[in-house]
């Protein structure tokens, strides 16, 4: 867990509101991802960030509000990377290889965020009475739909170009995203299965679901 910060020194520079909010999101992600959302106490997040429990409400209305923002930002990051990588490659199959490889270039924090995203996705389906919570929930849900739509649109275009076999693009997008998401129900950082091995196994199968050919492994030069 992140170390508890010492807030007793009056000569220490005060963090900006923006950076403090980012600190809360980072710490909350690590607590939620390691301990589980339901088992994390909001007060523990406050203590690790170095603020009083009531100060958290300046940034987030509740623990659940914070969770929705984390989920929204995680999905936004996936969509941003997908857009960047697909735009950078004219060949759809090259783009898919780049996207899938990037999906496994993860820090431990990224892994915990993915784990949280998959574990708590169901909470996005329940309407909230609080306006701020509901706004954050709706934003995360809309972002999820947009990511799925962007995947489906890309795959549909790849089919039109003859790069991959024709199929139901939306169903295919859901299948690939579902396969990727399934990893985070069981993968643990520092576990017995290394992330590199997981990437090799799953990228090949994600490509197979789509009907794209894997790239041949580079030949090793003889000594």
GROMACS elastic network, one bead per residue, 0.5 to 0.9 nm:
[ bonds ]
;  ai    aj funct       b0    kb
    1     4     6  0.87640   500
    1    27     6  0.80171   500
    1    30     6  0.70918   500
    1    31     6  0.73421   500
    1    34     6  0.87665   500
    1    48     6  0.82987   500
    2     5     6  0.87450   500
    2    27     6  0.68597   500
    2    30     6  0.82134   500
    2    48     6  0.65694   500
    2    49     6  0.82813   500
    3    48     6  0.64537   500
    3    49     6  0.84572   500
    4    47     6  0.66210   500
    4    49     6  0.65300   500
    4    50     6  0.63913   500
    5    47     6  0.80777   500
    5    48     6  0.65602   500
    5    49     6  0.64330   500
    5    50     6  0.51694   500
    5    51     6  0.89038   500
    6     9     6  0.71667   500
    6    50     6  0.67839   500
    7    10     6  0.77503   500
    7    12     6  0.81241   500
    7    50     6  0.62140   500
    7    51     6  0.79014   500
    8    12     6  0.87883   500
    9    12     6  0.57573   500
   10    13     6  0.81754   500
   10    14     6  0.89843   500
   11    14     6  0.87661   500
   15    18     6  0.80810   500
   15    19     6  0.61249   500
   15    20     6  0.60730   500
   16    19     6  0.52490   500
   16    20     6  0.61361   500
   16    21     6  0.85638   500
   17    20     6  0.51636   500
   17    21     6  0.61651   500
   17    22     6  0.86710   500
   17    59     6  0.84384   500
   18    21     6  0.52282   500
   18    22     6  0.63505   500
   18    23     6  0.87431   500
   19    23     6  0.61413   500
   19    24     6  0.86924   500
   20    24     6  0.62686   500
   20    25     6  0.86985   500
   20    49     6  0.80037   500
   20    59     6  0.86644   500
   21    24     6  0.51390   500
   21    25     6  0.63490   500
   21    26     6  0.87002   500
   21    56     6  0.87395   500
   21    59     6  0.63037   500
   21    60     6  0.86646   500
   22    25     6  0.51203   500
   22    26     6  0.61667   500
   22    27     6  0.86403   500
   23    26     6  0.51060   500
   23    27     6  0.61118   500
   23    28     6  0.83698   500
   23    49     6  0.65228   500
   24    27     6  0.52529   500
   24    28     6  0.58358   500
   24    29     6  0.83576   500
   24    45     6  0.71126   500
   24    46     6  0.75777   500
   24    48     6  0.86926   500
   24    49     6  0.62295   500
   24    56     6  0.80494   500
   24    59     6  0.86177   500
   24    66     6  0.85505   500
   25    28     6  0.51431   500
   25    29     6  0.59936   500
   25    30     6  0.86708   500
   25    66     6  0.71038   500
   25    67     6  0.84340   500
   25    69     6  0.81707   500
   25    70     6  0.65803   500
   26    29     6  0.52406   500
   26    30     6  0.64672   500
   26    31     6  0.88336   500
   26    70     6  0.87086   500
   26   109     6  0.81006   500
   27    30     6  0.51929   500
   27    31     6  0.62393   500
   27    32     6  0.85424   500
   27    45     6  0.63935   500
   27    46     6  0.88551   500
   27    48     6  0.71675   500
   27    49     6  0.69161   500
   28    31     6  0.50783   500
   28    32     6  0.58825   500
   28    33     6  0.81923   500
   28    37     6  0.88642   500
   28    40     6  0.85264   500
   28    42     6  0.84439   500
   28    45     6  0.59031   500
   28    46     6  0.89421   500
   28    63     6  0.87471   500
   28    66     6  0.78626   500
   28    67     6  0.80120   500
   28    70     6  0.85447   500
   29    32     6  0.51715   500
   29    33     6  0.57385   500
   29    34     6  0.83582   500
   29    37     6  0.88926   500
   29    67     6  0.80292   500
   29    70     6  0.71094   500
   29   109     6  0.77063   500
   29   112     6  0.69079   500
   29   113     6  0.59897   500
   29   116     6  0.74879   500
   30    33     6  0.50629   500
   30    34     6  0.59376   500
   30    35     6  0.81036   500
   30   109     6  0.67174   500
   30   112     6  0.63215   500
   30   113     6  0.74946   500
   31    34     6  0.53411   500
   31    35     6  0.55249   500
   31    36     6  0.69478   500
   31    37     6  0.74776   500
   31    39     6  0.89152   500
   31    40     6  0.63496   500
   31    41     6  0.88689   500
   31    44     6  0.86083   500
   31    45     6  0.73519   500
   31   112     6  0.89183   500
   32    35     6  0.55001   500
   32    38     6  0.78355   500
   32    39     6  0.78438   500
   32    40     6  0.62061   500
   32    67     6  0.85133   500
   32   112     6  0.80572   500
   32   113     6  0.84210   500
   32   116     6  0.66231   500
   33    36     6  0.56006   500
   33    37     6  0.71365   500
   33   109     6  0.86472   500
   33   111     6  0.84092   500
   33   113     6  0.62733   500
   33   114     6  0.82836   500
   33   115     6  0.61400   500
   33   116     6  0.51976   500
   33   117     6  0.88600   500
   33   119     6  0.89045   500
   34    37     6  0.86206   500
   34   112     6  0.69124   500
   34   115     6  0.88594   500
   34   116     6  0.87597   500
   35    38     6  0.82463   500
   35    39     6  0.61036   500
   35    40     6  0.62329   500
   36    39     6  0.53547   500
   36    40     6  0.62668   500
   36   116     6  0.78037   500
   36   119     6  0.86597   500
   37    40     6  0.54194   500
   37    41     6  0.85582   500
   37    63     6  0.87999   500
   37    64     6  0.88767   500
   37    67     6  0.82289   500
   37   116     6  0.77985   500
   37   119     6  0.88314   500
   37   120     6  0.79151   500
   38    41     6  0.80749   500
   40    43     6  0.85960   500
   40    44     6  0.72905   500
   40    45     6  0.79510   500
   41    44     6  0.53052   500
   41    45     6  0.68794   500
   41    63     6  0.85293   500
   42    45     6  0.52760   500
   42    46     6  0.65155   500
   42    47     6  0.88733   500
   42    53     6  0.73056   500
   42    56     6  0.85032   500
   42    62     6  0.82529   500
   42    63     6  0.61714   500
   43    46     6  0.50092   500
   43    47     6  0.62061   500
   43    48     6  0.87015   500
   43    52     6  0.78166   500
   43    53     6  0.53167   500
   43    54     6  0.88072   500
   43    56     6  0.88288   500
   44    47     6  0.50572   500
   44    48     6  0.62072   500
   44    49     6  0.86075   500
   44    53     6  0.84069   500
   45    48     6  0.52614   500
   45    49     6  0.62499   500
   45    50     6  0.85522   500
   45    51     6  0.88296   500
   45    53     6  0.82915   500
   45    56     6  0.87789   500
   46    49     6  0.52110   500
   46    50     6  0.60383   500
   46    51     6  0.52374   500
   46    52     6  0.58591   500
   46    53     6  0.53347   500
   46    54     6  0.85192   500
   46    55     6  0.78904   500
   46    56     6  0.65838   500
   47    51     6  0.59797   500
   47    52     6  0.67775   500
   47    53     6  0.74890   500
   48    51     6  0.78605   500
   49    52     6  0.89042   500
   51    54     6  0.82093   500
   51    55     6  0.61864   500
   51    56     6  0.73693   500
   52    55     6  0.52594   500
   52    56     6  0.71278   500
   53    56     6  0.56659   500
   53    57     6  0.77250   500
   54    57     6  0.56671   500
   54    58     6  0.76590   500
   55    58     6  0.55065   500
   55    59     6  0.76171   500
   56    59     6  0.55609   500
   56    60     6  0.60636   500
   56    61     6  0.78108   500
   56    62     6  0.81387   500
   57    61     6  0.50584   500
   57    62     6  0.67248   500
   58    61     6  0.73586   500
   59    66     6  0.85195   500
   60    63     6  0.72904   500
   60    64     6  0.86584   500
   60    65     6  0.59870   500
   60    66     6  0.57560   500
   60   132     6  0.86147   500
   60   133     6  0.88878   500
   61    64     6  0.80859   500
   61    65     6  0.59320   500
   61    66     6  0.76338   500
   61   130     6  0.87236   500
   61   132     6  0.71385   500
   61   133     6  0.73555   500
   62    65     6  0.50439   500
   62    66     6  0.64062   500
   62    67     6  0.86957   500
   62   133     6  0.79780   500
   63    66     6  0.51322   500
   63    67     6  0.63016   500
   63    68     6  0.88621   500
   64    68     6  0.62708   500
   64    69     6  0.87041   500
   64   133     6  0.72436   500
   65    68     6  0.52379   500
   65    69     6  0.64656   500
   65    70     6  0.88084   500
   65   132     6  0.72455   500
   65   134     6  0.83338   500
   65   136     6  0.67320   500
   65   137     6  0.78922   500
   66    69     6  0.52081   500
   66    70     6  0.63041   500
   66    71     6  0.87722   500
   66   133     6  0.85563   500
   66   136     6  0.87036   500
   67    70     6  0.50637   500
   67    71     6  0.62365   500
   67    72     6  0.85676   500
   67   116     6  0.88943   500
   67   120     6  0.86075   500
   68    71     6  0.51258   500
   68    72     6  0.60646   500
   68    73     6  0.86068   500
   68   123     6  0.86320   500
   68   124     6  0.76975   500
   68   133     6  0.74897   500
   68   136     6  0.56623   500
   68   137     6  0.55773   500
   68   138     6  0.89324   500
   68   139     6  0.84349   500
   68   140     6  0.65992   500
   69    72     6  0.50031   500
   69    73     6  0.61109   500
   69    74     6  0.85067   500
   69   136     6  0.60966   500
   69   137     6  0.78738   500
   69   139     6  0.85129   500
   69   140     6  0.73753   500
   70    73     6  0.52469   500
   70    74     6  0.61266   500
   70    75     6  0.87069   500
   70   113     6  0.78961   500
   70   116     6  0.88779   500
   70   117     6  0.82118   500
   70   140     6  0.88952   500
   71    74     6  0.50906   500
   71    75     6  0.62469   500
   71    76     6  0.85157   500
   71   113     6  0.80154   500
   71   114     6  0.88973   500
   71   116     6  0.78846   500
   71   117     6  0.57323   500
   71   120     6  0.85179   500
   71   121     6  0.79896   500
   71   137     6  0.88942   500
   71   140     6  0.63489   500
   72    75     6  0.53179   500
   72    76     6  0.60909   500
   72    77     6  0.86515   500
   72   136     6  0.76263   500
   72   137     6  0.80575   500
   72   139     6  0.66489   500
   72   141     6  0.78247   500
   72   142     6  0.89358   500
   72   143     6  0.67443   500
   72   144     6  0.81097   500
   73    77     6  0.61124   500
   73    78     6  0.87229   500
   73   140     6  0.79514   500
   74    77     6  0.51817   500
   74    78     6  0.64981   500
   74    79     6  0.88341   500
   74   110     6  0.87071   500
   74   113     6  0.70577   500
   74   114     6  0.75883   500
   74   117     6  0.74387   500
   75    78     6  0.51122   500
   75    79     6  0.62430   500
   75    80     6  0.85794   500
   75   117     6  0.83670   500
   75   140     6  0.74374   500
   75   143     6  0.64435   500
   75   144     6  0.64260   500
   75   147     6  0.74883   500
   76    79     6  0.51420   500
   76    80     6  0.60556   500
   76    81     6  0.86381   500
   76   140     6  0.85374   500
   76   143     6  0.66094   500
   76   144     6  0.83770   500
   76   147     6  0.81537   500
   77    80     6  0.51076   500
   77    81     6  0.62132   500
   77    82     6  0.85268   500
   78    81     6  0.53206   500
   78    82     6  0.61058   500
   78    83     6  0.86430   500
   78   103     6  0.82257   500
   78   147     6  0.77963   500
   79    82     6  0.50149   500
   79    83     6  0.61013   500
   79    84     6  0.85609   500
   79   143     6  0.83119   500
   79   144     6  0.88848   500
   79   146     6  0.81165   500
   79   147     6  0.55732   500
   79   150     6  0.80484   500
   79   151     6  0.89426   500
   80    83     6  0.52105   500
   80    84     6  0.61796   500
   80    85     6  0.86491   500
   81    84     6  0.50989   500
   81    85     6  0.60456   500
   81    86     6  0.84343   500
   81    99     6  0.76210   500
   81   102     6  0.80854   500
   81   103     6  0.88752   500
   82    85     6  0.53696   500
   82    86     6  0.60101   500
   82    87     6  0.83730   500
   82    95     6  0.89707   500
   82    99     6  0.61505   500
   82   102     6  0.89349   500
   82   147     6  0.86126   500
   82   150     6  0.85751   500
   82   151     6  0.82088   500
   83    86     6  0.54175   500
   83    87     6  0.60106   500
   83    88     6  0.85681   500
   83   150     6  0.82456   500
   84    87     6  0.53065   500
   84    88     6  0.62448   500
   85    88     6  0.50826   500
   85    89     6  0.67210   500
   85    95     6  0.62568   500
   85    96     6  0.84334   500
   85    98     6  0.65266   500
   85    99     6  0.61108   500
   85   102     6  0.87417   500
   86    89     6  0.55822   500
   86    90     6  0.77594   500
   86    91     6  0.87612   500
   86    92     6  0.73797   500
   86    94     6  0.85710   500
   86    96     6  0.73804   500
   86    98     6  0.79883   500
   86    99     6  0.72882   500
   86   154     6  0.82101   500
   87    90     6  0.72298   500
   87    95     6  0.79761   500
   88    95     6  0.74831   500
   89    92     6  0.68909   500
   89    93     6  0.86950   500
   89    94     6  0.63540   500
   89    95     6  0.52239   500
   89    98     6  0.85243   500
   90    93     6  0.89100   500
   90    94     6  0.77611   500
   90    95     6  0.74294   500
   91    94     6  0.53224   500
   91    95     6  0.62995   500
   91    96     6  0.88574   500
   91   158     6  0.86021   500
   91   163     6  0.80257   500
   92    96     6  0.62325   500
   92    97     6  0.87215   500
   92   154     6  0.81317   500
   92   155     6  0.82599   500
   92   157     6  0.85019   500
   92   158     6  0.57854   500
   92   161     6  0.85473   500
   92   163     6  0.65559   500
   92   164     6  0.84791   500
   93    96     6  0.50364   500
   93    97     6  0.62971   500
   93    98     6  0.86444   500
   93   158     6  0.80327   500
   93   163     6  0.66290   500
   93   164     6  0.78251   500
   93   207     6  0.89927   500
   93   212     6  0.64815   500
   93   213     6  0.79105   500
   94    97     6  0.51699   500
   94    98     6  0.62707   500
   94    99     6  0.86815   500
   95    98     6  0.50725   500
   95    99     6  0.60928   500
   95   100     6  0.85980   500
   96    99     6  0.50287   500
   96   100     6  0.60437   500
   96   101     6  0.83894   500
   96   207     6  0.78571   500
   96   212     6  0.84098   500
   97   100     6  0.53354   500
   97   101     6  0.60535   500
   97   102     6  0.85069   500
   97   203     6  0.81031   500
   97   207     6  0.80360   500
   97   214     6  0.80146   500
   97   215     6  0.81664   500
   98   101     6  0.52218   500
   98   102     6  0.60928   500
   98   103     6  0.86722   500
   99   102     6  0.51471   500
   99   103     6  0.62937   500
  100   103     6  0.50433   500
  100   104     6  0.71280   500
  100   199     6  0.84747   500
  100   202     6  0.89936   500
  100   203     6  0.61534   500
  100   206     6  0.81177   500
  100   207     6  0.85967   500
  101   104     6  0.57230   500
  101   105     6  0.69197   500
  101   199     6  0.75065   500
  101   203     6  0.73096   500
  102   105     6  0.51248   500
  102   106     6  0.80987   500
  103   106     6  0.72554   500
  103   180     6  0.86610   500
  103   199     6  0.84862   500
  104   107     6  0.89798   500
  104   195     6  0.73755   500
  104   196     6  0.77802   500
  104   198     6  0.85744   500
  104   199     6  0.61185   500
  105   110     6  0.89691   500
  106   109     6  0.77790   500
  106   110     6  0.54717   500
  106   111     6  0.63881   500
  106   195     6  0.87765   500
  107   110     6  0.50409   500
  107   111     6  0.64203   500
  107   112     6  0.88041   500
  108   111     6  0.50771   500
  108   112     6  0.63519   500
  108   113     6  0.86825   500
  108   189     6  0.64448   500
  109   112     6  0.51451   500
  109   113     6  0.62205   500
  109   114     6  0.86648   500
  110   113     6  0.50366   500
  110   114     6  0.61785   500
  110   115     6  0.85840   500
  111   114     6  0.50656   500
  111   115     6  0.61530   500
  111   116     6  0.86130   500
  111   184     6  0.74993   500
  111   187     6  0.85460   500
  111   188     6  0.79704   500
  111   189     6  0.73752   500
  112   116     6  0.61644   500
  112   117     6  0.85418   500
  112   184     6  0.83952   500
  112   188     6  0.84464   500
  112   189     6  0.84094   500
  113   116     6  0.50253   500
  113   117     6  0.60340   500
  113   118     6  0.86821   500
  114   118     6  0.62784   500
  114   119     6  0.85236   500
  114   181     6  0.77767   500
  114   184     6  0.62950   500
  115   118     6  0.54032   500
  115   119     6  0.60699   500
  115   120     6  0.85859   500
  115   181     6  0.83524   500
  115   183     6  0.84986   500
  115   185     6  0.64352   500
  115   186     6  0.86126   500
  115   187     6  0.83523   500
  115   188     6  0.88532   500
  116   119     6  0.50612   500
  116   120     6  0.59207   500
  116   121     6  0.80404   500
  116   184     6  0.83507   500
  117   120     6  0.56326   500
  117   121     6  0.57297   500
  117   181     6  0.86960   500
  117   184     6  0.87763   500
  118   121     6  0.54161   500
  118   122     6  0.83691   500
  118   181     6  0.63018   500
  118   182     6  0.78474   500
  118   184     6  0.68003   500
  118   185     6  0.71370   500
  119   122     6  0.76361   500
  119   184     6  0.82965   500
  119   185     6  0.71744   500
  120   123     6  0.56872   500
  120   124     6  0.77926   500
  121   124     6  0.57885   500
  121   125     6  0.79889   500
  122   125     6  0.57761   500
  122   126     6  0.78017   500
  123   126     6  0.57010   500
  123   127     6  0.87274   500
  123   137     6  0.84957   500
  124   127     6  0.76665   500
  124   137     6  0.57998   500
  124   138     6  0.77008   500
  124   140     6  0.73638   500
  124   141     6  0.63435   500
  125   137     6  0.83384   500
  125   141     6  0.80113   500
  126   137     6  0.85550   500
  127   133     6  0.89159   500
  127   134     6  0.65252   500
  127   137     6  0.78472   500
  127   138     6  0.86656   500
  128   131     6  0.74327   500
  128   132     6  0.88229   500
  128   133     6  0.62277   500
  128   135     6  0.87867   500
  128   137     6  0.79314   500
  129   132     6  0.88349   500
  129   133     6  0.76218   500
  129   134     6  0.67507   500
  130   133     6  0.52998   500
  130   134     6  0.59777   500
  130   135     6  0.85071   500
  131   134     6  0.50779   500
  131   135     6  0.59927   500
  131   136     6  0.86089   500
  132   135     6  0.51197   500
  132   136     6  0.62636   500
  132   137     6  0.85597   500
  133   136     6  0.51906   500
  133   137     6  0.60626   500
  133   138     6  0.85740   500
  134   138     6  0.60134   500
  134   139     6  0.84579   500
  135   138     6  0.52012   500
  135   139     6  0.61669   500
  135   140     6  0.87573   500
  136   139     6  0.50747   500
  136   140     6  0.63124   500
  136   141     6  0.86888   500
  137   140     6  0.52562   500
  137   141     6  0.62318   500
  137   142     6  0.86268   500
  138   141     6  0.50641   500
  138   142     6  0.60439   500
  138   143     6  0.84703   500
  139   142     6  0.51823   500
  139   143     6  0.61209   500
  139   144     6  0.86594   500
  140   143     6  0.50402   500
  140   144     6  0.62239   500
  140   145     6  0.87823   500
  141   144     6  0.50956   500
  141   145     6  0.64013   500
  141   146     6  0.86796   500
  142   145     6  0.51467   500
  142   146     6  0.61456   500
  142   147     6  0.86656   500
  143   146     6  0.50019   500
  143   147     6  0.61792   500
  143   148     6  0.86670   500
  144   147     6  0.52200   500
  144   148     6  0.63327   500
  144   149     6  0.86159   500
  145   148     6  0.51760   500
  145   149     6  0.60555   500
  145   150     6  0.85586   500
  146   149     6  0.50102   500
  146   150     6  0.60393   500
  146   151     6  0.85832   500
  147   150     6  0.51336   500
  147   151     6  0.62413   500
  147   152     6  0.86327   500
  148   151     6  0.51774   500
  148   152     6  0.61849   500
  148   153     6  0.86027   500
  148   170     6  0.75425   500
  148   173     6  0.64431   500
  148   174     6  0.69890   500
  148   177     6  0.81304   500
  149   152     6  0.50529   500
  149   153     6  0.60158   500
  149   154     6  0.85262   500
  149   170     6  0.73059   500
  149   173     6  0.81726   500
  150   153     6  0.50957   500
  150   154     6  0.61356   500
  150   155     6  0.86019   500
  150   173     6  0.89309   500
  151   154     6  0.52113   500
  151   155     6  0.62169   500
  151   156     6  0.85902   500
  151   169     6  0.82825   500
  151   170     6  0.78805   500
  151   172     6  0.89024   500
  151   173     6  0.57134   500
  151   174     6  0.86625   500
  151   177     6  0.89365   500
  152   155     6  0.51179   500
  152   156     6  0.60100   500
  152   157     6  0.85674   500
  152   168     6  0.86828   500
  152   171     6  0.80004   500
  152   172     6  0.73054   500
  152   173     6  0.52803   500
  152   174     6  0.83164   500
  153   156     6  0.50673   500
  153   157     6  0.62096   500
  153   158     6  0.86114   500
  153   169     6  0.72725   500
  153   170     6  0.79887   500
  153   173     6  0.89923   500
  154   157     6  0.51885   500
  154   158     6  0.62089   500
  154   159     6  0.87255   500
  154   169     6  0.85025   500
  155   159     6  0.62250   500
  155   160     6  0.87124   500
  155   164     6  0.80177   500
  155   169     6  0.58215   500
  155   170     6  0.83520   500
  155   172     6  0.80155   500
  155   173     6  0.74772   500
  155   210     6  0.83871   500
  156   159     6  0.51167   500
  156   160     6  0.63956   500
  156   161     6  0.88270   500
  156   166     6  0.80115   500
  156   167     6  0.82233   500
  156   168     6  0.81370   500
  156   169     6  0.54104   500
  156   170     6  0.83561   500
  157   160     6  0.50302   500
  157   161     6  0.63649   500
  157   162     6  0.87354   500
  157   163     6  0.88582   500
  158   161     6  0.51246   500
  158   162     6  0.63457   500
  158   163     6  0.53098   500
  158   164     6  0.60744   500
  158   165     6  0.86393   500
  158   166     6  0.88622   500
  159   163     6  0.58171   500
  159   164     6  0.51586   500
  159   165     6  0.59705   500
  159   166     6  0.53356   500
  159   167     6  0.77722   500
  159   169     6  0.85126   500
  160   163     6  0.76546   500
  160   164     6  0.84421   500
  160   166     6  0.78486   500
  161   164     6  0.79090   500
  162   165     6  0.67673   500
  162   166     6  0.79717   500
  163   211     6  0.89396   500
  163   212     6  0.75960   500
  164   167     6  0.88046   500
  164   210     6  0.69436   500
  164   211     6  0.56740   500
  164   212     6  0.57901   500
  164   213     6  0.88395   500
  165   210     6  0.76918   500
  165   211     6  0.61010   500
  165   212     6  0.81400   500
  166   169     6  0.80825   500
  167   170     6  0.88354   500
  167   171     6  0.83001   500
  167   172     6  0.72831   500
  167   210     6  0.86780   500
  168   171     6  0.54123   500
  168   172     6  0.60243   500
  168   173     6  0.86411   500
  169   173     6  0.60880   500
  169   174     6  0.86543   500
  170   173     6  0.50846   500
  170   174     6  0.63155   500
  170   175     6  0.86351   500
  171   174     6  0.51260   500
  171   175     6  0.61568   500
  171   176     6  0.87562   500
  172   176     6  0.62543   500
  172   177     6  0.85868   500
  172   209     6  0.75848   500
  172   210     6  0.67402   500
  173   176     6  0.53188   500
  173   177     6  0.61430   500
  173   178     6  0.83691   500
  173   210     6  0.85441   500
  174   177     6  0.51860   500
  174   178     6  0.57851   500
  174   179     6  0.84169   500
  175   178     6  0.50770   500
  175   179     6  0.60971   500
  175   180     6  0.86612   500
  175   206     6  0.86102   500
  175   209     6  0.76590   500
  175   210     6  0.88487   500
  176   179     6  0.51387   500
  176   180     6  0.62921   500
  176   181     6  0.85975   500
  176   206     6  0.58425   500
  176   207     6  0.84883   500
  176   209     6  0.70017   500
  176   210     6  0.76167   500
  177   180     6  0.51374   500
  177   181     6  0.60317   500
  177   182     6  0.85801   500
  177   206     6  0.88018   500
  178   181     6  0.50365   500
  178   182     6  0.61112   500
  179   182     6  0.52689   500
  179   183     6  0.71736   500
  179   202     6  0.80128   500
  179   205     6  0.87182   500
  179   206     6  0.71895   500
  180   183     6  0.57475   500
  180   184     6  0.79011   500
  180   202     6  0.74565   500
  180   203     6  0.87736   500
  180   206     6  0.77964   500
  181   184     6  0.58389   500
  181   185     6  0.75380   500
  182   185     6  0.55920   500
  182   186     6  0.76566   500
  183   186     6  0.59912   500
  183   187     6  0.58689   500
  183   198     6  0.82442   500
  183   202     6  0.85906   500
  184   187     6  0.52452   500
  184   188     6  0.77323   500
  185   188     6  0.87259   500
  187   191     6  0.73821   500
  187   193     6  0.76836   500
  187   194     6  0.89420   500
  187   195     6  0.82522   500
  187   198     6  0.86204   500
  188   191     6  0.52888   500
  188   192     6  0.84424   500
  188   193     6  0.81946   500
  188   194     6  0.89835   500
  188   195     6  0.89269   500
  189   192     6  0.87704   500
  189   193     6  0.86238   500
  189   194     6  0.79349   500
  189   195     6  0.78768   500
  190   193     6  0.78828   500
  190   194     6  0.73741   500
  190   195     6  0.89564   500
  191   194     6  0.69164   500
  193   196     6  0.84750   500
  193   197     6  0.68385   500
  193   198     6  0.70981   500
  194   197     6  0.54017   500
  194   198     6  0.64849   500
  194   199     6  0.87964   500
  195   199     6  0.60710   500
  195   200     6  0.86569   500
  196   199     6  0.50617   500
  196   200     6  0.63129   500
  196   201     6  0.87358   500
  197   200     6  0.51749   500
  197   201     6  0.62731   500
  197   202     6  0.86341   500
  198   201     6  0.52423   500
  198   202     6  0.60351   500
  198   203     6  0.82977   500
  199   202     6  0.53241   500
  199   203     6  0.56834   500
  199   204     6  0.83066   500
  200   203     6  0.56278   500
  200   204     6  0.64248   500
  200   205     6  0.89127   500
  201   204     6  0.57438   500
  201   205     6  0.66961   500
  201   206     6  0.89671   500
  202   205     6  0.50569   500
  202   206     6  0.59570   500
  202   207     6  0.84713   500
  203   206     6  0.50622   500
  203   207     6  0.61353   500
  203   208     6  0.84894   500
  203   214     6  0.84758   500
  204   207     6  0.53072   500
  204   208     6  0.62239   500
  204   209     6  0.88574   500
  204   213     6  0.84769   500
  204   214     6  0.62834   500
  205   209     6  0.61640   500
  205   210     6  0.86690   500
  206   209     6  0.51926   500
  206   210     6  0.65553   500
  206   211     6  0.86534   500
  206   212     6  0.86867   500
  207   210     6  0.52097   500
  207   211     6  0.60133   500
  207   212     6  0.50514   500
  207   213     6  0.66047   500
  207   214     6  0.67015   500
  208   212     6  0.59349   500
  208   213     6  0.70299   500
  208   214     6  0.79662   500
  209   212     6  0.78364   500
  210   213     6  0.89930   500
  213   216     6  0.89697   500
  214   217     6  0.88956   500
  215   218     6  0.88376   500
  216   219     6  0.86124   500
  220   223     6  0.89262   500
